[in-house]
Amino acid sequence: MISKERFVNGAENYVEREVLPHLPDLKALAVAGVVALYAQKIPQIVEGLEKVPAVKLLGVIQDGMIDEDALYNAFAPNIRKPLEFDIPFVGKLSFDRAEVDKLLKYVKEA
């Protein structure tokens, strides 16, 4: 289990090192800005999720700590094709199993 702050730091590092370098300058600026805004909201989002009965039952978030391994083991094996996200002003970004593995690595290293 890791703190929500460490989770956010790892995700921010992933975006900074793995996503932004592959985007044109203006798109990179837009993604960086959105990530920074979401990062500020993550503690409240996690606190809200922690109150959801299903999340409590699953035990993936407890006392502000996130069980990154449980989340990874539940979702990563089911990613069989790239997931596409359409981000306003940026366009489509895809996220495959290899990217999930990289994200987990950054989270654990944060």
MOTA-V255458 format. One record per pair of residues at least 6 apart in sequence whose C-alpha atoms are under 6 Angstrom apart, sorted by the first residue. I is the first residue (numbers start at 0). J is the second residue. D is the distance in whole Angstrom. If there is no record, write none. Layout:
I;J;D + I;J;D
This chain:
0;64;6 + 0;65;5 + 0;66;4 + 1;64;5 + 1;65;5 + 2;64;5 + 3;64;6 + 5;109;6 + 6;106;5 + 8;109;6 + 9;105;5 + 9;106;4 + 9;109;5 + 13;102;6 + 13;105;6 + 19;27;5 + 26;89;5 + 49;60;6 + 59;65;6 + 59;66;5 + 78;96;6 + 81;93;6 + 81;94;5 + 81;95;4 + 82;93;5 + 82;94;5 + 83;92;6 + 83;93;4 + 84;91;5 + 84;92;5 + 85;91;4
